[in-house]
Amino acid sequence: MIGIIIATHADLGQELIQAITLILGKQSNLKAIGLKHGDSIETFEQKLLGLFDEIDTGNGVLGFCDFLGGTPANTLMRCMKKKYFPCITGVNMPMLIEALTNRESISVEELKDRCIIIGTNSILSLKNVIEEAEQQNTEEEF
């Protein structure tokens, strides 16, 4: 099973896990770490590395973070120099659901690629979705 770590500002990662638990139930080998105001970057990095050791069952770990350029992403990049693992920025619910439901059947690199596709494709304008559905309904009436 591929382990999953979510590194974010504040409690965003932990809140994502709580939301995922509502949908998929409790998950093993899934951890979140949040950077809080006043936290030491060095301590944050050591905690991240410790989490990787804790959840890596031998099939790899997939990292997620909130956005590129932030301290969690920058710290993950430093961690990647010490221990390689794939990592995705812009974490969202669809990509986490994809990761958690497929992490036992494919490689960590394949999982990373699928999560990027799912995460990107899930960003839509709700107004456009409604308009497209209405257009389909109109076309089906003829």
N, C-alpha and C positions, 0 to 999 in steps of 0.2 A: 504494500500500500504506500502510495506517495504521500509524504507529509506536506502540510500546507501551513505557511506562516503569513500573517497579515500584519504589516508594519505601517502604522499611520500616526497622524497627529492626534493627540488626546485619546478618546475612547472609541473612535470610529470603527476600528477593527473589531473590538469586543462587541459593539452594537451590531455589526454585520453578522457576527457569529450568533448572537441572540436571535436575529431575524432568520438566519439559515436554520436554526434549531426549530423554529416554528414550522418551517416547510419540510425539512428532511429528518428532523429528530436530532438527538445528540450525536456528535461526530467525534471519532477518535483521531489522534494525530493532526489536530487542527488547533493552532494557537494564534493569539493576537498579542501584539505589543504596541503600546501607545506612548509616544513621546509627549511628556508634559512640560509645562513651563518650568524652567529651572533645572531640568534633567541634564546630567552630564552626557555629552555625546559618547565619550569613552565607555561609560557605564551602559548606555543604551546599546552600543555595539557588542559589548561582552554579553549582555542579556540575549541579544539576537543570536549570537554564536552558540550560546548555551541552549536556546530553544531548538536550533537545528540539530544539535547532538541528541536532544531529548526525543524528537519526533522522527528522526531518520531511521527507518527500519531496514534500510539497504536498497530501497527502490528510488531514493532521491527525495528531494524536497523542492516544492515550487513556492516561490516567494511572490507576494503581492504587496504593493504599497499604494498610497493614495495619489500622489502626483510626482512627476519628474521635477527635480530641482529642490524638493523639500528635504529636510534633514533625514526623515526615514528612508527616502530613496537614496540619498547620498551615503547613508550608513550601510544600506544593503549593498551598494556598489563596492564599498570598502570590504565588506564581509565576503563578497564574491571573489575578491583577490586572494583571500585566505582559504576559501572553500567554495568551489564552483557550484552553483545551482542556478537554474533559470528563474527570472523574476519579471513580473509584469507591473507596469504602472497603470494608474487609473482604475483601481479595483472597483467592481460593481457586483451586484447580486447575480445577474445571469452568468457571469464568468465563474463565480464561486460555486454556483449550483452545478455548472458544467464540470468544474474541477472535482468536486466532491462525489459526483455520480459516476465519474469515469476514471478515477485515479487508481483503480485496481485492474484495469483492463488494457491500458496503453502505457507507453514510456513517458517519462517526465517531459521530454522534449515535444512529443506529440501532444501531450496534455497542454503544455504552454501554448502551442500553436492554435489548438482548438479554442482555448479560453480567449485568446486575442480575437479570433474571428467572432465568437459568440458575444463577447463584450462589446466589440465595435458595432456589430449588427443590431445590438439591443438599444442603441442610442437613436431614438426616433422622435419626431414631432408628433405628439398625440393628435393634434389637429389634422395632420396629414393622414394619419391612420383612420380617423373617423371619416374624412372626406373620401378616402379610397374605399372604405367599406360601404359608404352610401352610394358611391359610383357603381360598385359591383352589384349592389342590391337593385339599382335602377336598371342595369344591363340585364340582370337575370329575369326581370319582369317582362321583357320583350321576347 
